[in-house]
Amino acid sequence: MKKVLGILSLLLSTTLVIANPIDFDQAFTESIKIEKQIKKTSFPDRSYLITDFGAKTDTPNEPCHEAINQAILKCSLDGGGVVVIPKGTFYTGPITLKSNVNLHLEEGSVLKFSTDQSLYFPAVITRWEGLDCYNAHPLIYAYGETNIAITGKGIIDGQGSNNTWWAMCGAPHYGWKEGMIAQRNGGRERLQMYGETSTPIYKRVMKPEDGLRPQLINLYACHTILIKDVTLLNSPFWVIHPLLCESMIVNGVHVFNRGPNGDGCDPESCKNVLIEDCIFDTGDDCIAIKSGRNTDGRKWDVPSENIIVRDCFMKNGHGGVVIGSEISGGYRNLFVENCRMDSPNLDRVIRIKTNTCRGGVIENVFVRNVTVGQCRESVLRINLQYENREKCNRNFPPIVRNIHLKNITCEKSDLGVYITGLEDNDHISNISVEDSHFNNVTQNKNDIKGAKDVKFNNLYINGNIVK
């Protein structure tokens, strides 16, 4: 089966590359084929109330994660069903999902996660900023599970704030003060060193004093996933982080997370993902596609591929839809359409960020029908010199090619297309923007260095056509 999927992926890649001039209808026909490959979750008609397992509302000093985890385990062992979080506020510690379980939050329900860091240890296997390690148990976690879901109109609140998790980033404007635990005190650098020296993963055990904040939702090596309708607030770190997963739908989710590294949804080394009808308001990238960092990413050599983003609304963030920077395994086949973006605190619309530590090939990105009120920097940003101060082996120049935008309207930005390549023009190629209008561009131009075969067809900047 894996061999067949590999052949299909190769055929898809070939089909998209050879289309010239760009046939967007053909490209998005391929996205329909991808969507049909995504397996859908299905659960038996059995329900398990967490209150039947001892969970109580409004007990901040007595988190009820043991009761919730018992309900999840019982449900899974019985063959699956729905674990119900009823109306009310439930304080909890780490939750572990199991196969064939739908964790359903009824309207009016709130899960508030404890900020007591000790509850999230001992550590579990995960990745942190693209590097393999054992780190704090994500607030909701699954490893190697199949047919899992988080659904309902309820709220999941990580309780991140300047008084809790966020200060651990080490920035004073997020509450950090001298003497406090923070990733800047050596934990982050040590993990990066583990990656550069290929230290075995079992030796990469991070501790509370390392300050590497956990994700809100981390699903590792899982298959057939649904996250639907929930509101996700105030994550300690990244919000939704599927890792080495396949067949995933994120639908109708509202993400509000203004904290540091507060990415909304970061599929990493994932295949066949649909993100639709979601709202993102974040302190970092709204959606950031990844595939591992440097040596670790190349070791696994598992690209992210076949991701569809449509009908979403992006507010604050460093980028609306982003690829990178932890993208050493490569990426192919992104389809973005019918999205809205608008905020003076949204830096870019489409962003690709990488560097010569990462390597990998990023290709086949198709974006159409995107309406932007305003963004701060640029509509399309490609940067091959991201994080130039990173300590790493810089002998892996990345390739970015076949990036195509059509029918993009932006009412305010600093630049239109902003590309920073390497010293030559050989690592960024076949870039196009057509039938698009960028208005109120303060620099009244594109800024393109280190790229070839960049084409504009009916692109207007401040009412003037760009040749």
C-alpha atoms as one frame of an Amber mdcrd trajectory, in Angstrom:
protein
   0.000   0.000   0.000   2.841   2.390   0.874   4.450   1.674  -2.498   1.197
   2.501  -4.322   0.811   5.769  -2.371   4.405   6.654  -3.204   3.766   6.135
  -6.917   0.599   8.263  -6.708   2.536  11.017  -4.972   5.235  10.948  -7.654
   2.642  11.105 -10.418   0.933  14.025  -8.713   4.224  15.878  -8.356   5.026
  15.314 -12.019   1.581  16.429 -13.141   1.794  19.703 -11.243   5.302  20.584
 -12.361   4.813  20.163 -16.105   1.677  22.311 -16.365   2.840  25.422 -18.269
   1.266  27.915 -18.439  -0.156  27.300 -14.984  -3.555  25.640 -15.129  -5.039
  26.355 -11.705  -8.191  24.385 -12.459  -6.081  21.326 -13.199  -4.015  21.870
 -10.058  -7.060  22.125  -7.820  -8.572  19.082  -9.487  -5.584  17.245  -8.031
  -6.500  18.673  -4.610  -9.926  17.065  -4.943  -8.221  13.731  -5.559  -6.108
  14.246  -2.448  -9.182  15.049  -0.382 -10.789  11.791  -1.462  -7.759   9.902
  -0.103  -8.277  11.302   3.408  -9.844   8.639   5.581 -12.750   9.761   7.768
 -13.198   8.981  11.450 -16.106   6.809  12.577 -17.112   5.872  16.127 -19.560
   3.392  17.691 -22.706   4.841  19.213 -21.486   4.548  22.804 -20.835   7.436
  25.185 -18.860   7.747  28.402 -19.458  10.744  30.675 -16.324  11.866  32.485
 -18.436  12.666  35.554 -19.224   8.943  35.823 -15.493   8.390  36.329 -15.178
  10.960  39.105 -14.559  14.225  37.260 -15.994  17.269  39.012 -16.458  20.865
  37.927 -14.782  23.901  39.431 -11.971  22.176  41.322  -8.793  24.066  40.282
  -6.779  22.470  43.078  -7.916  18.949  42.164  -7.405  18.459  38.408  -9.468
  15.623  36.989  -7.204  14.265  34.256  -7.067  10.838  35.870 -10.850  10.527
  35.555 -10.767  11.767  31.953  -7.969   9.369  31.029  -9.810   6.475  32.666
 -12.904   7.273  30.601 -10.790   7.427  27.417  -9.080   4.128  28.203 -12.352
   2.374  29.027 -13.937   3.672  25.843 -11.011   2.477  23.714 -10.861  -0.959
  25.361 -14.602  -1.395  24.785 -14.068  -0.868  21.060 -14.494   2.882  20.886
 -17.118   5.567  21.187 -17.509   9.113  22.519 -16.034  10.447  25.752 -18.221
  13.384  26.748 -17.108  16.540  28.537 -20.455  17.952  29.756 -21.309  21.596
  30.337 -19.194  23.159  33.065 -15.582  24.060  33.791 -13.256  21.127  34.404
  -9.688  21.678  35.560  -7.299  19.067  34.265  -3.737  17.956  33.747  -2.366
  16.043  30.728  -4.793  13.962  28.646  -3.806  10.985  26.468  -6.059  10.017
  23.557  -6.523   6.392  22.512  -7.683   4.716  19.321 -11.341   4.860  18.323
 -12.158   7.611  20.822 -13.893  10.904  20.088 -13.243  13.368  22.920 -16.375
  15.506  22.643 -16.821  18.828  24.409 -20.469  19.794  24.729 -21.410  23.416
  24.200 -20.775  25.273  27.452 -17.976  22.960  28.523 -14.469  24.234  29.296
 -11.304  22.233  29.852  -8.791  24.371  31.756  -5.317  22.867  31.874  -3.223
  23.250  34.976  -0.105  25.404  34.744   1.694  23.227  37.289   4.641  22.146
  35.156   5.348  19.088  37.303   2.124  17.441  36.103   3.533  17.181  32.566
   6.518  15.029  33.528   7.827  12.351  33.124   8.593  13.339  29.568   7.173
  11.671  26.438   8.624  11.272  22.980   7.855  14.203  20.683   9.587  16.842
  18.581  10.299  20.353  19.770  10.959  22.900  17.023  11.628  20.030  14.639
  14.081  18.169  16.893  13.402  14.696  18.294  13.402  14.463  22.080  11.596
  13.457  25.232   9.903  16.554  26.588   6.972  17.660  28.720   3.758  15.732
  28.047   1.653  17.839  25.669  -1.621  18.955  27.200  -3.450  16.546  24.846
  -1.283  13.793  23.382  -1.556  10.614  21.349   1.151   8.264  20.131   0.565
   5.660  17.426  -3.237   5.817  17.663  -5.817   5.418  14.886  -9.289   6.891
  14.413  -9.234   9.670  16.997 -11.122  12.950  17.302 -11.563  16.092  19.363
 -14.949  17.642  18.617 -17.728  19.828  19.955 -18.561  23.463  20.683 -16.617
  23.558  23.946 -13.412  25.362  24.883  -9.939  23.972  25.522  -7.898  26.529
  27.460  -4.172  25.975  27.981  -4.090  28.926  30.385  -0.908  30.258  28.847
  -0.102  33.806  29.987   2.767  36.063  30.970   2.294  34.793  34.509   2.567
  31.128  33.554   3.952  29.287  30.525   4.777  32.196  28.238   7.480  33.699
  30.452   9.504  30.522  29.813  10.339  31.764  26.312  12.822  34.077  28.029
  11.521  37.391  26.670  10.882  40.164  29.228   7.783  41.401  27.387   6.234
  37.952  27.985   6.911  38.156  31.714  10.395  36.638  32.008  12.658  37.981
  34.751  16.214  37.162  35.704  16.365  33.876  37.633  13.195  32.372  36.115
  13.094  29.063  34.211  13.407  29.673  30.470  14.477  27.944  27.271  17.141
  30.661  26.879  18.981  29.287  29.939  20.534  26.486  27.883  17.809  23.915
  27.229  17.046  25.034  23.674  20.731  25.263  22.719  21.439  21.827  24.193
  18.607  20.264  22.208  19.926  21.899  19.035  23.363  20.465  19.832  21.819
  17.010  20.266  20.455  17.317  16.752  23.683  18.553  15.184  25.711  15.747
  16.825  23.123  13.022  16.078  22.810  12.179  19.777  20.494   9.147  20.199
  16.953  10.184  21.022  16.855   8.194  24.261  19.577  10.483  25.592  17.662
  13.645  24.714  15.571  13.811  27.857  14.529  17.378  28.586  13.701  18.403
  32.134  11.401  21.014  33.685  14.323  23.376  34.229  14.994  23.375  30.471
  11.842  25.411  29.967  10.747  23.823  26.682   7.000  24.482  26.770   4.564
  21.727  25.704   2.150  21.854  22.789  -1.582  22.127  23.398  -2.341  19.168
  21.079   0.421  16.852  19.821  -0.564  13.755  17.838   2.477  11.615  17.026
   2.401   8.870  14.345  -1.390   8.778  14.270  -3.775   7.993  11.419  -7.321
   9.123  10.648  -7.840  12.235  12.763 -10.594  14.812  13.171 -10.476  18.085
  15.122 -13.780  19.883  14.676 -15.609  22.949  16.041 -13.648  23.370  19.273
 -12.178  26.657  20.462  -8.498  26.431  21.423  -7.101  29.151  23.680  -3.811
  30.231  25.206  -1.508  27.341  24.440   1.860  27.196  26.206   3.509  26.702
  22.788   2.256  25.486  19.372  -1.485  24.801  19.377  -2.157  21.863  16.996
   0.940  19.826  16.167   0.354  16.619  14.204   3.658  14.814  13.693   4.222
  11.960  11.229   0.457  11.659  10.808  -1.734  10.791   7.835  -5.368  11.558
   6.983  -6.296  14.509   9.129  -9.162  17.020   9.006  -9.225  20.265  11.012
 -12.651  21.831  10.511 -14.430  24.797  12.076 -11.786  25.281  14.750 -11.195
  28.695  16.361  -7.618  29.252  17.535  -6.799  32.243  19.716  -3.243  32.172
  21.028  -1.247  35.398  21.274   1.655  33.827  23.147   5.269  33.370  21.964
   5.756  30.619  19.376   1.962  30.462  19.378   1.558  28.784  15.980  -2.020
  27.773  15.193  -1.620  24.505  13.258   1.739  22.944  12.374   1.518  19.687
  10.385   5.015  18.183  10.529   6.005  15.350   8.194   2.289  14.781   7.604
   0.400  13.589   4.542  -3.133  14.250   3.303  -4.345  17.058   5.557  -7.414
  19.290   5.138  -7.707  22.543   7.130 -10.970  24.364   6.431 -13.417  26.905
   7.856 -11.052  27.791  10.699 -10.164  31.084  12.375  -6.585  31.780  13.455
  -5.441  34.650  15.667  -1.934  33.887  16.835   1.314  35.202  18.262   3.271
  33.436  15.517   2.405  31.721  12.234  -1.269  30.856  11.743  -0.486  27.670
   9.789   3.145  26.509   9.522   4.010  23.354   7.601   7.150  21.546   8.751
   9.190  18.346   8.238  11.965  18.265  10.822  15.017  20.360  11.524  18.484
  19.938  10.024  20.108  16.541  10.722  16.970  15.126  12.356  14.784  16.105
   9.407  17.208  14.635   6.894  17.542  11.442   8.952  13.807  10.767   8.832
  13.497  12.137   5.271   9.697  12.325   5.538   8.271  15.328   3.704   4.987
  16.947   4.471   2.770  16.630   1.424  -0.735  17.068   0.092  -2.133  19.760
   2.390  -5.290  21.717   1.561  -6.201  25.016   3.256  -9.495  26.639   2.331
 -12.191  28.995   3.596 -10.101  30.065   6.592  -9.729  33.494   8.202  -6.334
  34.599   9.481  -5.980  37.602  11.790  -2.771  38.254  13.761   0.322  36.204
  13.011   3.797  36.232  11.526   2.339  34.563   8.439  -1.034  33.353   7.181
   0.047  30.108   5.486   3.717  29.308   5.991   6.183  26.603   4.994   9.163
  26.267   7.351  11.428  26.934   8.858  11.903  23.367  10.166  11.474  21.875
   6.693  14.556  19.656   6.156  12.432  16.724   5.007  10.964  18.884   2.245
   7.436  19.746   1.237   5.257  19.248  -1.839   1.724  19.985  -2.962   0.017
  22.796  -1.048  -3.383  24.109  -2.119  -4.743  27.311  -0.570  -8.009  28.864
  -1.723 -10.898  31.097  -0.712  -9.248  32.433   2.427  -9.462  35.847   4.079
  -6.689  37.564   5.991  -6.696  40.948   7.665  -4.714  42.561  10.473  -2.050
  45.244  10.908  -0.353  42.541  12.990  -0.361  39.939  10.210   3.128  40.139
   8.746   2.768  38.121   5.541   0.136  36.241   3.552   2.127  33.353   2.043
   5.549  32.737   3.557   8.381  30.278   2.879  11.243  30.476   5.380  14.320
  28.261   5.357  18.117  28.372   5.210  21.232  26.422   4.284  21.069  24.387
   7.498  17.757  22.898   6.432  18.188  21.632   2.885  15.233  19.887   1.282
  12.988  20.705  -1.646   9.847  22.838  -1.327   7.678  22.634  -4.412   4.216
  22.844  -5.914   2.391  25.573  -4.013  -0.883  26.822  -5.487  -2.777  29.746
  -3.974  -5.898  31.349  -5.405  -8.837  33.546  -4.433  -7.388  35.102  -1.284
  -8.677  38.453  -0.035  -6.438  40.462   2.278  -7.501  43.611   4.085  -3.969
  44.408   5.146  -0.703  42.803   6.131   2.420  44.424   7.461   5.316  43.293
   5.263   4.478  41.464   2.029   1.934  39.309   0.219   4.432  36.623  -0.833
   7.651  36.218   1.149  10.338  33.664   0.264  13.441  33.794   2.452  16.384
  31.384   2.144  18.403  33.323   4.748  16.140  32.841   7.754  17.894  32.651
  11.158  21.378  33.402   9.849  22.844  33.200  13.358  21.875  29.563  13.881
  24.820  27.327  14.809  24.657  24.453  12.327  26.170  22.762   9.309  25.388
  25.135   6.444  26.151  22.812   3.535  22.533  22.072   2.627  21.131  24.758
   0.348  17.357  24.365  -0.059  15.411  24.379  -3.302  12.154  26.342  -3.668
  10.270  25.973  -6.944   6.846  26.018  -8.562   5.132  28.603  -6.351   2.036
  30.074  -8.003  -0.526  32.673  -6.875  -3.671  33.793  -8.671  -6.456  36.240
  -7.880  -4.953  37.666  -4.717  -6.223  41.057  -3.563  -4.441  42.955  -0.822
  -5.450  46.458   0.286  -2.325  47.372   2.244   1.246  46.108   2.636   4.823
  47.350   2.618   5.898  45.239  -0.382   4.195  43.000  -2.905   6.486  40.032
  -3.585   9.590  39.883  -1.390  12.195  37.220  -2.235  15.597  36.775  -0.596
  17.531  33.925  -2.155  21.159  32.861  -1.936  24.089  34.470  -3.773  23.147
  32.721  -7.010  19.751  32.528  -8.704  19.581  28.744  -8.846  17.733  27.857
  -5.635  14.448  29.691  -6.208  12.700  29.233  -9.542   9.391  29.155 -11.382
   7.478  31.679  -9.280   4.360  33.358 -10.659   1.649  35.811  -9.627  -1.291
  36.480 -11.925  -4.603  38.333 -12.010  -3.838  40.032  -8.688  -4.116  43.530
  -7.216  -1.880  44.816  -4.415  -3.070  48.273  -3.363  -1.571  50.825  -0.976
   1.854  49.194  -1.211   3.985  51.698   0.700   7.228  50.890  -1.171   5.287
  50.634  -4.449   7.277  47.629  -5.643   8.384  44.029  -5.403  11.839  43.220
  -3.979  13.370  40.143  -5.608  16.943  38.869  -5.176  18.390  35.424  -5.842
  15.607  33.924  -7.976  14.951  33.072 -11.600  11.878  32.513 -13.757   9.751
  34.912 -11.705   6.746  35.846 -13.816   3.901  38.326 -13.389   0.768  38.267
 -15.514  -1.832  40.941 -14.828  -0.313  41.835 -11.477  -1.141  45.399 -10.460
   0.669  47.280  -7.701  -1.034  50.537  -6.722  -3.001  50.391  -9.953   0.035
  49.972 -12.218   0.715  46.753 -14.068   3.978  45.018 -13.202   6.056  43.782
 -16.121
